[in-house]
Structures are given as structure tokens and as C-alpha cells.
Amino acid sequence: MVRLPLGDHLVMFRTALQARRLVNESMEETPNSEPVKSPETSSSDKGSAAVKQQYITTKDKFHEFIDSGWQKEGVTRCDGDGSFAQLDREAPAEDAGEPPGKKIKLEGQAVDRKGKEDGKKARGQFKCRPHLKPHNYDIRLCPSVVQECAAKCFYGDKCKFFHDVAEYMSLKPADIGEHCHNYDTFGKCQYGITCRFAKAHTSESFKNLVNEELLKKNEGRLMVRNTLDKDLQRRLRKKQVSFKAAEAYLKTINKGTSQGASRKKTAEGQPLQCSNGDSSASVKQGSAATDGLAVESAAEKQTVVEDLRGSLGNSEERSPHMEPTDLNSNEKTQDIQKQSPTKTIGALTDVDLIKLRPCEKKQVDFCDKLYLAPLTTCGNLPFRRICKRFGADITCGEMAMCTNLLQGQSSEWALLKRHESEDFFGVQLEGCFPDTMTKCAELLNNNIEVDFVDINSGCPIDLVYKKGGGCGLMTRVNKFEQIVRGMESVLDVPLTVKIRTGVQDKVHVAHKLIPEMKNWGVSMITLHGRSREQRYTKLADWEYIDTCSKLACPIPFFGNGDILSYEDAIKARETGVSGIMLGRGALIKPWIFTEIKEHKHWDISSSERMDILKDFTRFGLEHWGSDTQGLEKTRTFLLEWLSFMCRYIPVGLLERVPQKINERPPYYMGRDYLETLMASQHVGDWIKISEMLLGPVPQNFSFLPKHKANAYK
């Protein structure tokens, strides 16, 4: 073998590199031709939706086009802030600009976490959002004046609100329209001269006008149910509400725990073998103590049973298992428990007597339904009305904290309100302890009208998880079982549960819990195909959902995750699920329910989408009020919804149909100015849309979305 000098090796190596470079350049570019792009990647980078090339633009040109349209209407964007203002007024706002684009992780590329600015990975929830105090509306008219009450104000001179109508009208913001939705719909606007459309229903002397014909037509119509009664709120705050069924169930838990602890102590104190008279004496003493405990627990059981029978008026009906013929006999109690078809803990209580059988509870058909997920903030009553109009079968209120409900908080009880159009409605509760959850279930069972109650055991928020609620229940199986059994024992309606695959990313535990929950008494289970740690960074695992659906049989089982078109829904129904739940897909395009039922891709126009937003604002003014405070609350919830709705790409602009939920929209020009404006992910553009519907924003108005638009891979 001939060895070449080192210099010859270097020359040969350089020659080979140059030849390879020339070959690669000739393969990539040919004369009079362009590089071939596949339809999957022709629009933008990896992870972007495939938009037709003629609509693709750059970020600068996109915002230049949007700003040019604003200037034609006399509006301009403020430099460096997220909102905008009209030219004739100053409205500085905090920095709430467009979220930065998400970096694409290339295959095989190492991730340097230390090189990031803040050392944290951006997630869907906007944790850096400052906690702003609610706006203080100083210019408010006294309710006694608004309602035109004959009696004087209850607070007299101590009242902090305006009583002079002329002074109030001089300071009140200008009206934003000539027609009041509440007046045109119901014949009377309860907000009187404080309404931002007051010109439509007030006289020259500032008296509120009434349309007697419409008012009589809507007399007795109850549009919204499940409101908090003032008397109930007072009794809740003073802790005067009785929870007999819940307390009876909690006694069974406490007795089972105390009896188990006493048995353990007795067993530890007794010798295993009797070798002398002293040990036998200790055994006798232990036996006497056990008999005394049995007498005490049996006597307490008899007292509770007699009280319950006296209250129900069924003193003549006695169960053969309840005759306390021999209170000191432990063998008979054990024989009765062996003969019982269900496993019991401790002595019989009134819970075993009044508990409804499954056939006696309200029967609900969950199968083959489209279920609108309980969405925090965005799943409000006006939005649910929009989804009902487009074909949603099941709706559910926003997640409500059981402790706040038990305290009588008005803001929490507002989450339970039900519109008359919601024919299949449930509420979702969050809690981490059996006592509060069981009491709250009994409270709702006696005071509101719902078709089912759902337990939130899938919430990934740190505030909920760290105290043991939400996803934390999936790791506290004993507490989870006590909560489910307790709530099921006090409810007259079905009890459902919503869970995730697990807490950790690659450790699934749902398949272990589902068979247990069937025995606990759950009527329906919904599985979101993601873990808590995963959040929305990866696609939902529908193969795992299919596996769990077989374990849940025969009870209804719903799947949830990444459904944005009827094709996604068809693939989901090919699994063993009984129905599908839609969350983000309904926020991005609420007409998805129509698409699924009619099996079509709806190329909805920008004007039709604007009509949907107009309906939402009308429903919001009807629900939150048409005065300044209600109008601004409607604006806030509208902006939260627009932070999701801007991700929608019109069907006519796509190269590949349908749009995938994990594909971020690139910068593109719409078929008209309004369609382009709705595609903007800039907060200021969302505020512009809100001004089209609700008039100018107040001075010093600022808004930051609750969720970032970075939930794309």
C-alpha cells in the first residue's frame, strides 16, 4: 500500500468537496426553472397552513394594508402599543402587540434551553399577563332613579351614586346607536337612561318608554334560569343551609376511617398468641372495648335511621337488614354484609335508604351527540347561544369552584345560568375534597335546573392542580372515589366526569381509572387525549382514546381533541366513542357543528362572520347589560373570542382542505378588507372590530388576551 504525503491528501479532499458542491448546485437549480415546491410546504415554513400562493404576503405588507384601510376610515394605530385610537382623541395603552412567531424546531436540531431569554418555554396560557384591577365606573346613576322608583333611595345622603339626572346626562358617554336590542326584543329596557342606546326608548324628560304590546307578549317568559336567589345567598353566607344527605354520606366516610383506625390500634395492642392468663385478660378487655364500640355505633345508627324515617313519613316501612335485634353481635353484621350484593363500609345509614337507584334517576341519552366543551372565559352564555344556533346538542357551563358556590358568590353562580335555548345543559364543578363537592352537589340539586353535573378532573391550571383539584384528582384515587360516590348519592341527575390521559406526558393512567369509575356510579366519561404536561404542544392521542372507549363500555364515552372539520369528526367517530366534544374547534369556527352534521366544508364569507359577531354582541348586551359597564364587559369577552377566531383560514384560500388545528396561519391577504382584518393576530385589530360593533373604546383602554396564539407545532 502506497502512503501519500499529507499535502496530497488535502488537495484530494478539497477537490472532492468542490465537485460535490457543483453537483448539489446543479441539482437544486436548473436554467429557466424554479425549485419545485410540494403543496404541503408551498405556502410557508413547516408547521404553517397550506394557503394558495397568490394570497401569501409578508408581515410588513399585511400590516401596511390593514393600516391603510384604517386611515381611510379616520383611524390609525398608535406606535408601540397594542390598541389604537381615533385621530381626534388620545388613548395610550400598554404594550399589547402581536405575539412573536413561534420558532420551528427542525428535525435533529438540538434545543438549547439555557440560550432562551427567560429560560421558559412559551405555553398556551399567558402567564405574564398583568393582573389589572377592574375598571371603576365613577359615573353611575343610582338604581332607584334608573328604575324610576316612587320611594326615595334607601341610603339617602350616604348614597355614592348620582341622583341628579341632568348632571348624569352631561357626563354620560355618548350613545353608540339608535336602536336598543333589549327594547326592540322585550318592549322595555331595564337600564333606562343609563343604556348606551337610550335615545331609542327615552322621552325628552328622560323617562323610560315602554312598548306595551311587546311587554305583554313576553310576560311570564323566563329566558334565563338558575339565577341566585337573594334569600339563598344570605343563608349561604350565614351558613344556615342544611345539607342532610351530604352530611349523612360524610358520616359513613368518617365512621369507616375511625373504625379502621380503632381496629388497627386494637390489633397492634393484642398479642397474637395467648400464653398465660394475663394475655387472655387483655384479649377479653379488647373484646369488651370492641363490643362497646359496636353498641355505640349501632345506637347512633338507629337514632339516625329513626330521624330519617320520621322526616320522610315512612316509619312503617322497614328493611330486614335494619332490624337491630342484637346490637352486640358482630357476627350477624358480618353475615349481612356478606349477603349484600354491594360492598358496604361500616353500619347502615340513611344514605343507604334514600339513595336513588340508577333506574329512578333522570334518564339522559348522551349517544351520537355533539358536545360543546365547558370553556373557561370563552364558554359564556352568549357564546353557547351562538353554538346552539349552529347545531350543538349538549352545552355545559363554565367551570365553577365549589367553595365559591357554597359561599354564595354572585360571580360564581353566574356561571350556572342557563338560557331557554339550551335544551340539554349541564354544569361543571371543580373541587378537591369530598365534603365540599358533595355539599355543593346537593345544593345545586335542590336549587337549579340541569340535565347533568360534570366533575372537572382534567383542568391543567397550576392554581387548581397544586391544591389537588382538576388533574390532581387523577393522582388521588381514594379522594376521587369518595367525591364521585358522594355526589352520585345526592344527585337526582346523571353525574359525568371529564379527564385527561394523565398528568405526565408519557405516563397514561386513564385506562386504569375508567373501569373503577364505572363501579363508582359515573353515567358518562369524557377523555381529552392529552396529558397535563403536554398541554397543546402535540396532537391528541386518538388511538389511546379508542383503547379507553372499549374499557368504558357500556356507559357512554366521549372523545375530545383536535377536531376542526367534519373529516376530523368522521375519523373520531370511527373509534369506539359514543360522541365527540369540541373545544378550540368551536372557538375558531362555531359553525363547525353545521359542517359536521351536513358533511361539508363551509366557505363562509367575511360578512357572514361579522353577522355572527353582531349576534354575539346583541346576546352580550342582553346578558350583561346595555349600560356602560355591561357594554365593556361584552367587549372584553368578544376580544377574548377573537383571539381564537383569528386563527381561522377561509376554505377558498386553502391549497389543501381541511385546515388542521395545529397549523398556524401564515400572513395572507383575504378576498376583501374585512376578511384580511379578521385574519390579523394583532390585538389592536381585534379592538378595531369591537369598535365596529360596540363603538369607541373608553380612554386608557387596554386589553391583553388570556391565551397566546402559539398553540401550534
C-alpha positions in Angstrom: 0.0 0.0 0.0 1.5 3.4 -1.1 1.2 6.2 1.5 0.6 9.6 0.1 2.1 12.8 1.7 -0.2 14.9 3.9 -0.4 17.7 1.3 -1.7 15.4 -1.4 -4.4 14.2 1.0 -5.6 17.8 1.5 -5.6 18.5 -2.2 -7.7 15.4 -3.0 -10.2 16.3 -0.1 -10.7 19.9 -1.4 -11.2 18.6 -5.0 -13.9 16.2 -3.7 -15.7 19.0 -1.8 -15.8 21.3 -4.8 -17.1 18.5 -7.0 -19.9 17.7 -4.5 -20.8 21.4 -4.2 -21.1 21.7 -8.0 -23.3 18.6 -8.2 -25.6 19.9 -5.5 -26.0 23.3 -7.1 -26.8 21.7 -10.5 -29.5 19.5 -8.9 -31.1 22.4 -6.9 -31.3 24.9 -9.8 -31.6 24.3 -13.5 -31.6 27.0 -16.2 -35.0 28.8 -16.7 -36.7 26.8 -13.9 -37.6 27.3 -10.3 -37.3 24.9 -7.4 -40.2 22.5 -7.1 -42.3 23.0 -4.0 -44.8 20.5 -2.8 -48.3 21.6 -1.9 -47.6 20.8 1.7 -44.8 23.4 2.0 -45.6 25.8 -0.8 -47.2 28.5 1.4 -44.6 28.9 4.2 -42.4 27.2 6.7 -43.0 23.8 8.2 -46.0 24.0 10.6 -47.9 26.6 8.6 -51.2 26.0 6.9 -51.1 25.5 3.1 -52.6 28.7 1.7 -52.7 29.4 -2.0 -49.6 31.3 -3.2 -51.5 34.2 -4.7 -52.8 35.1 -1.2 -49.5 34.8 0.7 -47.8 38.1 1.8 -45.3 39.4 4.3 -45.8 40.7 7.7 -44.9 44.3 6.7 -47.2 44.3 3.7 -50.0 42.8 5.7 -50.0 45.4 8.4 -49.5 48.2 5.8 -52.6 47.1 4.1 -54.6 46.9 7.4 -53.3 50.4 8.4 -54.2 51.9 5.0 -57.8 50.7 5.5 -57.9 52.3 8.9 -56.7 55.6 7.7 -59.4 55.7 5.1 -61.9 55.5 8.0 -60.1 58.1 10.1 -58.4 55.7 12.4 -54.7 55.0 12.9 -52.6 52.6 15.0 -50.7 54.1 17.9 -46.9 53.4 17.7 -45.7 50.8 20.1 -48.9 49.8 21.8 -51.4 47.1 21.3 -54.6 49.2 20.9 -55.4 52.1 18.7 -57.2 55.4 18.8 -59.1 57.7 16.6 -57.2 60.7 15.4 -59.2 63.2 17.4 -58.5 61.7 20.8 -55.6 60.3 22.8 -55.8 56.8 24.1 -52.4 55.5 25.1 -52.4 51.9 26.1 -49.9 49.4 27.4 -47.8 47.2 25.1 -50.1 44.5 23.9 -48.8 43.9 20.4 -48.8 40.9 18.3 -47.3 37.8 19.9 -43.9 36.8 18.4 -43.9 34.0 15.9 -43.1 30.6 17.2 -39.7 29.2 16.3 -39.8 26.0 14.3 -37.8 23.1 15.6 -36.0 21.3 12.8 -35.6 17.6 12.8 -32.4 16.6 14.5 -31.8 20.1 15.8 -30.7 20.3 19.5 -32.7 22.6 21.8 -30.6 24.9 24.0 -32.9 25.9 26.8 -30.3 28.0 28.5 -30.0 30.2 25.5 -33.6 31.4 25.8 -34.2 34.9 27.1 -36.4 33.9 30.1 -35.4 30.3 30.3 -39.0 29.1 30.0 -40.9 27.7 27.1 -43.9 29.6 25.9 -47.1 27.8 26.5 -50.7 28.4 25.6 -51.7 30.2 28.7 -50.5 33.8 29.0 -48.9 33.7 32.5 -47.1 37.0 32.1 -50.4 38.9 31.8 -50.6 41.6 34.5 -53.4 41.5 36.9 -55.3 44.7 36.1 -57.9 46.0 38.5 -61.4 46.1 37.1 -62.4 49.4 35.7 -64.0 51.7 38.2 -67.1 53.3 36.6 -67.4 56.6 38.6 -70.3 58.0 36.5 -73.1 55.8 37.7 -76.8 56.7 38.3 -78.5 55.4 41.4 -80.6 52.3 40.7 -83.6 53.9 42.4 -83.5 56.6 39.8 -82.9 54.2 36.9 -85.9 52.0 37.9 -88.0 55.2 38.5 -89.0 54.0 41.9 -91.6 56.0 43.8 -89.7 55.6 47.1 -86.5 57.5 47.9 -83.1 55.9 47.8 -82.6 53.6 50.8 -79.1 55.0 51.5 -80.3 58.6 51.4 -77.5 61.2 51.6 -74.9 58.4 52.0 -75.5 57.1 48.5 -72.4 57.3 46.3 -74.3 57.3 43.0 -75.7 60.2 41.1 -79.3 61.3 41.7 -79.4 64.4 39.5 -80.4 63.1 36.1 -79.3 66.3 34.3 -75.9 66.2 35.8 -75.5 62.5 35.0 -76.6 63.1 31.3 -74.0 65.8 30.9 -71.2 63.3 32.0 -72.6 60.2 30.4 -70.7 58.9 27.3 -72.4 59.4 24.0 -74.9 56.8 22.7 -73.5 54.4 20.2 -76.7 53.5 18.3 -80.2 54.4 17.5 -81.8 51.0 18.2 -81.7 49.2 21.5 -81.8 45.4 21.2 -83.4 44.9 24.6 -86.2 47.4 23.9 -86.9 46.0 20.4 -87.0 42.4 21.7 -88.8 42.7 25.1 -90.6 46.0 24.8 -88.7 47.6 27.8 -85.1 48.2 28.6 -84.4 47.8 32.3 -81.4 50.1 32.1 -83.4 53.2 31.3 -81.4 56.3 30.6 -78.1 54.5 31.5 -78.5 52.4 28.4 -75.9 53.3 25.7 -78.9 53.2 23.2 -81.1 55.3 25.4 -82.3 57.6 22.6 -84.4 54.7 21.3 -86.6 54.4 24.4 -86.4 57.7 26.4 -88.5 60.8 26.2 -87.4 64.4 26.3 -87.9 64.4 30.0 -85.6 61.4 30.4 -88.5 59.0 31.1 -88.1 55.4 30.0 -90.6 54.4 27.3 -92.4 51.0 27.2 -93.8 49.0 24.3 -96.9 47.6 25.9 -97.6 45.1 23.1 -94.1 43.5 23.2 -94.1 43.6 27.0 -97.3 41.8 27.3 -96.2 39.2 24.7 -93.1 38.4 26.7 -94.9 38.4 30.1 -94.1 35.4 32.1 -91.3 34.3 29.8 -88.3 33.0 31.7 -85.3 33.3 29.3 -82.5 32.7 31.8 -82.8 30.2 34.7 -80.5 29.2 37.6 -80.1 32.7 39.0 -79.0 33.1 42.6 -81.9 33.9 44.9 -81.1 36.7 47.4 -82.5 34.7 50.3 -80.4 31.7 49.4 -77.3 33.9 49.1 -78.0 35.3 52.6 -78.4 31.8 54.1 -75.3 30.6 52.4 -73.2 33.5 53.7 -74.6 32.9 57.2 -74.1 29.1 56.9 -77.8 28.4 57.5 -78.3 26.0 54.6 -78.9 22.3 55.6 -77.0 19.5 53.9 -78.7 16.4 55.4 -77.9 14.0 52.5 -74.3 15.2 52.2 -73.6 15.0 55.9 -75.2 11.6 56.1 -72.8 10.3 53.4 -69.8 12.0 55.1 -70.6 10.2 58.3 -70.1 6.9 56.5 -66.6 8.0 55.4 -65.7 9.2 58.9 -67.1 6.1 60.5 -65.2 3.8 58.1 -62.0 5.7 58.8 -62.4 5.8 62.6 -63.4 2.1 62.8 -60.5 1.1 60.6 -58.1 3.1 62.8 -59.5 1.6 66.0 -59.2 -1.9 64.7 -55.6 -1.2 63.7 -54.8 0.0 67.2 -56.6 -2.9 68.8 -54.7 -5.4 66.6 -51.4 -3.8 67.4 -52.1 -3.9 71.2 -53.2 -7.6 71.3 -50.7 -10.5 71.4 -51.0 -13.0 68.6 -50.8 -16.0 71.0 -52.2 -16.4 74.5 -49.5 -18.0 76.7 -50.8 -17.0 80.1 -53.8 -15.6 82.0 -52.7 -12.0 81.6 -52.8 -12.2 77.8 -56.2 -13.8 77.9 -57.4 -11.0 80.1 -56.1 -8.4 77.7 -57.9 -10.2 74.9 -61.1 -10.0 76.9 -60.6 -6.3 77.6 -60.0 -5.7 73.9 -63.2 -7.7 73.1 -65.2 -5.7 75.5 -63.9 -2.5 74.0 -64.9 -3.7 70.6 -68.4 -4.7 71.8 -68.8 -1.2 73.3 -67.8 0.4 70.1 -70.3 -1.7 68.2 -73.0 -0.8 70.7 -72.3 2.9 70.4 -72.1 2.9 66.6 -75.3 0.7 66.3 -77.2 3.0 68.7 -76.1 6.0 66.7 -77.1 4.2 63.5 -80.6 3.5 65.0 -81.0 7.2 66.0 -80.1 8.5 62.5 -82.4 5.9 60.9 -85.4 6.8 63.1 -84.8 10.6 62.5 -84.8 10.0 58.7 -87.9 7.8 58.8 -89.7 10.4 60.9 -88.8 13.2 58.3 -89.8 11.1 55.3 -93.0 9.7 56.9 -92.1 6.1 56.1 -91.9 4.8 59.7 -93.9 1.7 58.9 -91.5 0.5 56.1 -88.5 -1.3 57.5 -85.8 -3.1 55.7 -84.9 -6.6 57.1 -81.3 -5.5 57.2 -82.1 -2.7 59.6 -83.7 -4.5 62.5 -81.3 -4.1 65.4 -82.3 -7.3 67.1 -78.8 -7.9 68.7 -76.7 -4.8 68.8 -73.7 -6.6 70.5 -73.4 -9.2 67.8 -70.6 -8.6 65.3 -71.1 -11.9 63.5 -74.6 -11.0 62.3 -73.4 -7.7 61.0 -70.6 -9.5 59.0 -73.1 -12.1 57.7 -75.4 -9.3 56.5 -72.5 -7.5 54.7 -71.6 -10.8 53.0 -75.1 -11.3 51.8 -75.4 -7.8 50.5 -74.8 -7.5 46.7 -72.9 -4.3 47.1 -69.8 -3.7 49.2 -70.6 -1.5 52.2 -68.4 0.2 54.7 -69.4 0.2 58.4 -73.0 0.2 59.6 -76.1 1.1 57.5 -77.0 4.7 57.4 -79.7 6.9 55.9 -77.7 7.2 52.7 -78.4 3.6 52.0 -82.1 4.2 52.4 -82.6 7.4 50.4 -80.1 6.7 47.6 -81.9 6.5 44.3 -81.4 3.5 42.1 -80.0 4.2 38.6 -83.4 3.5 37.1 -85.0 6.1 39.3 -82.7 8.9 38.3 -83.3 11.2 35.3 -82.5 9.3 32.1 -80.4 11.2 29.6 -79.3 9.9 26.2 -75.7 11.0 25.5 -75.1 8.9 22.4 -74.4 10.4 19.0 -74.4 14.0 20.3 -72.1 17.0 19.6 -70.9 18.3 22.9 -69.7 21.9 23.3 -66.9 21.7 25.9 -67.1 23.7 29.1 -64.7 26.5 28.2 -63.4 28.9 30.9 -63.9 32.6 30.0 -65.0 32.0 26.4 -67.7 29.4 27.1 -70.1 32.1 28.4 -73.9 32.1 27.8 -73.9 34.3 24.7 -71.3 32.1 23.0 -73.2 29.0 23.9 -76.3 30.5 22.2 -74.3 31.0 19.1 -73.2 27.4 19.1 -76.8 26.2 19.7 -77.9 28.0 16.6 -75.3 26.2 14.6 -76.2 22.7 15.9 -74.6 22.0 19.2 -76.5 19.3 21.0 -75.1 19.5 24.5 -73.9 22.6 26.3 -72.2 23.0 29.6 -71.5 26.0 31.8 -68.0 27.2 32.6 -66.0 25.5 35.4 -67.3 26.7 38.8 -65.4 26.4 42.0 -67.5 24.5 44.6 -66.1 26.5 47.5 -67.2 29.8 45.9 -70.6 28.4 45.2 -71.0 27.4 48.8 -70.1 30.9 49.9 -72.8 32.4 47.7 -70.5 34.4 45.4 -72.6 36.0 42.7 -69.9 35.9 40.1 -69.5 32.1 40.5 -73.3 31.5 40.5 -73.5 33.5 37.2 -71.5 30.6 35.6 -74.5 28.3 36.2 -77.1 30.4 34.3 -79.0 28.5 31.6 -80.7 30.1 28.5 -84.0 28.8 27.3 -82.5 27.6 24.1 -80.2 25.2 25.9 -82.4 22.1 26.0 -79.5 19.8 27.0 -77.5 21.6 29.6 -75.1 20.7 32.4 -72.8 22.4 34.9 -69.2 21.6 35.7 -67.8 21.7 39.2 -64.2 21.8 40.4 -63.1 20.8 43.9 -60.6 18.6 45.7 -62.4 17.4 48.9 -65.4 15.1 49.3 -67.2 17.3 51.8 -67.3 20.5 49.7 -68.1 18.7 46.5 -70.9 16.6 48.0 -72.5 19.5 49.7 -72.2 21.6 46.5 -73.8 18.8 44.5 -76.7 18.7 47.0 -77.1 22.5 46.9 -77.3 22.6 43.1 -79.6 19.6 43.0 -82.1 21.4 45.2 -81.9 24.9 43.7 -81.1 24.8 39.9 -82.4 23.0 36.8 -79.7 21.0 35.0 -79.7 17.8 33.0 -76.3 16.5 34.4 -73.5 17.6 36.6 -69.8 17.2 35.5 -66.7 16.8 37.6 -63.7 18.6 36.3 -60.7 16.3 36.8 -58.8 17.5 33.7 -58.0 21.2 34.4 -54.2 21.7 34.0 -54.0 25.2 35.5 -51.4 25.4 38.3 -53.8 27.2 40.7 -56.2 24.3 40.5 -53.8 21.4 40.2 -51.5 22.3 43.1 -54.3 22.2 45.6 -55.4 18.7 44.4 -58.2 19.6 42.0 -58.5 19.2 38.3 -55.9 16.8 37.0 -54.7 16.4 40.6 -57.8 14.1 41.3 -56.4 11.5 38.9 -53.4 11.0 41.3 -55.6 11.0 44.4 -57.8 7.9 43.6 -59.2 7.5 47.1 -60.4 11.1 47.3 -61.6 10.9 43.8 -63.7 7.8 44.6 -65.2 9.5 47.7 -66.1 12.6 45.7 -67.8 10.6 42.9 -69.7 8.3 45.2 -70.8 11.2 47.4 -72.0 13.4 44.6 -73.7 10.4 42.9 -75.6 9.7 46.2 -77.1 13.2 46.5 -77.9 14.0 42.8 -81.1 13.2 41.0 -79.5 13.7 37.6 -76.6 11.8 35.9 -73.0 12.5 37.1 -70.3 12.8 34.4 -66.6 13.1 34.6 -64.0 14.8 32.3 -60.4 13.5 32.5 -57.1 13.6 30.6 -54.8 10.8 29.7 -52.8 11.6 32.8 -50.6 14.1 34.4 -47.2 13.2 33.0 -46.6 13.3 29.3 -45.8 9.6 28.6 -47.5 8.0 31.7 -51.1 7.3 30.9 -53.4 6.4 33.8 -56.9 7.0 32.3 -57.2 3.3 31.3 -56.7 2.3 34.9 -59.3 4.8 36.3 -62.1 4.2 33.7 -63.0 0.6 34.9 -63.0 1.9 38.5 -65.3 4.9 37.7 -67.8 2.5 36.2 -68.2 1.0 39.6 -68.3 4.3 41.3 -71.6 5.3 39.6 -70.5 7.6 36.8 -73.0 8.0 33.9 -70.6 9.3 31.2 -66.9 9.8 30.8 -65.1 12.3 28.6 -61.4 11.9 27.8 -59.2 14.6 26.4 -56.5 12.9 24.5 -53.6 14.9 26.1 -51.8 14.9 29.4 -51.4 17.8 31.8 -47.8 18.4 31.0 -48.4 18.0 27.2 -51.0 20.8 27.1 -51.5 21.7 23.3 -47.9 21.2 22.1 -48.7 17.9 20.5 -51.7 16.3 18.8 -54.4 14.4 20.8 -53.8 10.7 21.1 -57.0 9.2 19.5 -55.6 5.7 19.4 -55.5 5.8 23.2 -59.0 7.3 23.3 -60.1 4.3 21.2 -58.5 1.9 23.6 -60.2 3.6 26.6 -63.6 3.6 24.9 -63.6 -0.2 24.9 -62.9 -0.2 28.7 -65.7 2.2 29.3 -68.4 0.1 27.6 -71.4 0.0 28.2 -71.5 3.6 29.7 -71.3 6.5 27.2 -67.8 7.6 26.4 -66.8 10.9 24.6 -63.5 11.8 23.0 -62.1 15.3 22.8 -59.1 16.9 21.0 -58.1 18.5 17.7 -61.4 18.4 15.8 -61.6 21.3 13.3 -63.6 19.9 10.4 -66.2 17.2 9.6 -63.4 15.0 8.3 -61.7 15.1 11.7 -65.1 14.3 13.3 -65.6 11.3 11.0 -62.2 9.9 11.9 -63.0 10.4 15.6 -66.3 8.6 15.2 -64.5 5.6 13.6 -63.2 4.9 17.1 -65.4 3.4 19.8 -66.6 6.8 21.2 -70.3 7.5 21.8 -69.9 11.1 20.8 -67.4 13.9 20.4 -66.6 17.0 22.4 -65.5 20.2 20.7 -63.5 23.0 22.4 -61.0 25.0 20.5 -62.5 24.0 17.2 -65.8 25.6 18.2 -63.9 28.8 19.3 -62.1 29.1 16.0 -65.2 28.4 13.9 -68.5 27.9 15.8 -70.2 26.8 12.6 -68.2 23.6 12.8 -71.4 21.9 14.3 -73.2 22.6 11.0 -70.3 21.3 9.0 -70.2 18.1 10.9 -74.0 17.5 10.6 -74.2 18.4 6.9 -70.8 16.8 6.0 -69.5 19.9 4.1 -66.7 22.5 4.2 -68.4 25.8 4.6 -66.6 28.6 2.8 -68.2 31.3 5.0 -67.8 34.9 3.9 -66.4 37.7 6.0 -69.9 39.4 6.1 -71.4 36.2 7.5 -68.7 36.0 10.1 -69.4 39.6 11.0 -73.1 38.8 11.4 -72.1 36.1 13.9 -70.2 38.7 15.9 -73.1 41.1 15.7 -75.4 38.4 17.2 -72.8 37.8 19.9 -72.8 41.5 20.9 -76.6 41.5 21.0 -76.7 38.4 23.2 -74.0 40.0 25.4 -75.9 43.3 25.8 -78.9 41.2 26.7 -77.0 39.1 29.2 -74.5 41.5 30.8 -76.4 44.7 30.2 -76.6 47.6 27.7 -75.2 50.2 30.1 -71.6 51.2 30.0 -70.5 48.5 32.4 -72.3 45.8 30.5 -71.1 47.1 27.2 -67.5 47.0 28.2 -67.9 43.5 29.6 -69.3 42.4 26.3 -66.4 43.9 24.6 -63.9 42.1 26.8 -65.4 38.7 26.1 -65.7 39.5 22.4 -61.9 40.3 22.3 -61.1 37.0 24.1 -63.1 35.1 21.5 -61.4 37.0 18.6 -58.1 35.8 20.0 -59.1 32.3 18.9 -61.3 33.2 15.9 -58.4 34.9 14.1 -56.8 31.5 13.5 -59.5 30.5 11.0 -58.4 30.4 7.4 -61.3 30.6 4.8 -61.8 27.4 2.8 -61.4 29.2 -0.5 -57.9 30.3 0.3 -56.5 26.9 1.2 -54.5 24.7 -1.1 -55.3 21.7 1.0 -58.6 21.3 2.7 -59.3 21.0 5.6 -57.3 23.2 7.8 -55.5 21.4 10.7 -55.8 22.8 14.2 -52.0 22.5 14.8 -51.1 24.5 11.7 -50.6 28.2 12.3 -51.9 30.6 9.6 -49.3 32.5 7.6 -49.7 36.1 6.7 -52.2 36.3 3.8 -54.4 38.7 2.1 -58.1 38.0 2.2 -60.6 38.3 -0.6 -61.8 41.6 0.9 -60.6 44.1 3.5 -62.8 42.7 6.3 -61.5 39.1 5.7 -58.0 40.4 5.9 -58.8 42.3 9.1 -60.3 39.2 10.7 -57.0 37.3 9.9 -54.9 39.7 12.0 -53.3 38.4 15.2 -52.7 41.9 16.4 -54.7 43.0 19.5 -55.3 46.4 18.0 -57.0 45.0 15.0 -59.4 43.0 17.3 -60.2 46.2 19.1 -61.0 47.8 15.8 -63.5 45.0 15.1 -65.0 45.6 18.5 -65.4 49.3 17.8 -67.3 48.5 14.6 -69.9 46.7 16.8 -69.7 48.5 20.2 -68.5 51.9 19.5 -65.2 53.6 20.5 -63.3 52.2 23.4 -63.0 54.4 26.6 -59.9 56.3 27.3 -56.9 54.4 28.7 -58.5 51.2 27.5 -56.1 48.2 27.3 -56.6 44.6 26.7 -54.3 41.6 26.8 -55.6 38.2 25.6 -55.7 35.4 28.2 -54.2 32.9 25.8 -51.3 33.4 23.4 -51.7 32.3 19.7 -48.7 30.0 19.9 -50.5 26.7 20.4 -49.2 25.4 17.1 -46.5 22.9 16.4 
